[in-house]
Amino acid sequence: MARICELTGKGPIKGSHIWRSGKAKKKGGIGTHITAITKRRFMPNLQRVKALVNGEVRYIRVTANALKKGLVTKAPKRTWKKAEGAEALKR
């Protein structure tokens, strides 16, 4: 499954992890040096949320940022009770 927000389209972005060795000049050393650079990916903070989409309730994967902005209309809580006939069948 793709790690993409269904509302904003935000996905993973590329970056790099930089390894440094040495002590900074301002801390009394001779300076830091880069010893290795490895690739990495920054993943979006996706949440699985029950929301109203086109009038129907379904689960969507959206970023936490989209939730905070209020772009998602959450599904209403269920108000109906179980049928009385179903309870009688269990007994």
C-alpha positions in Angstrom: 0.0 0.0 0.0 1.4 3.4 -1.0 2.3 5.7 1.9 0.4 8.7 0.4 -2.2 10.9 2.1 -5.6 10.6 0.3 -6.5 14.2 0.8 -3.3 16.2 0.4 -1.3 13.8 -1.7 1.8 14.1 0.5 4.1 11.1 0.2 7.6 10.1 1.3 10.5 12.5 0.4 14.2 11.7 0.0 16.9 12.9 2.3 20.2 11.8 3.6 21.8 10.8 6.9 25.1 12.5 7.3 27.8 11.0 9.6 30.2 13.4 11.1 33.3 12.9 13.2 35.6 15.2 15.1 35.0 18.1 17.5 33.6 21.5 16.6 36.1 24.4 16.4 34.1 26.5 18.8 34.3 23.6 21.3 38.1 23.4 21.1 38.5 20.9 18.3 39.9 21.1 14.8 36.5 20.9 13.1 34.1 18.2 12.1 34.3 16.2 8.9 31.7 14.3 7.0 32.7 10.6 6.9 29.7 9.1 5.2 26.3 10.0 3.6 23.6 7.4 3.4 20.2 7.8 1.7 17.0 7.7 3.7 13.3 8.5 3.3 11.1 10.8 5.4 7.7 9.2 5.8 4.5 11.2 6.3 2.6 10.7 9.6 -0.3 8.8 8.2 -3.3 7.9 10.3 -6.2 5.6 9.5 -9.5 7.5 10.1 -13.1 6.7 9.6 -14.5 9.6 7.6 -17.4 10.7 5.5 -16.4 10.5 1.8 -19.1 11.3 -0.9 -21.9 10.7 1.6 -20.6 7.3 2.8 -18.5 6.2 5.8 -15.2 4.6 4.9 -11.6 4.4 6.2 -9.0 6.7 4.7 -5.3 7.2 5.3 -4.6 10.9 5.9 -1.7 12.8 7.4 -1.9 14.1 11.0 -1.3 17.6 9.5 -4.5 17.3 7.5 -6.4 16.2 10.6 -5.2 19.2 12.6 -6.2 21.6 9.8 -9.7 20.2 9.8 -9.7 18.8 6.3 -11.4 15.6 7.4 -15.1 15.3 8.3 -15.2 12.5 10.8 -18.0 9.9 10.6 -20.9 10.4 13.1 -21.2 8.0 16.0 -23.7 5.2 15.8 -26.9 5.9 17.5 -29.0 2.9 16.6 -29.4 -0.1 19.0 -29.2 -3.7 18.1 -32.4 -5.3 17.0 -34.5 -7.0 19.8 -34.9 -10.1 17.7 -31.1 -10.6 17.5 -30.8 -10.6 21.3 -33.6 -13.2 21.6 -31.8 -15.5 19.2 -28.6 -15.4 21.3 -30.5 -16.7 24.4 
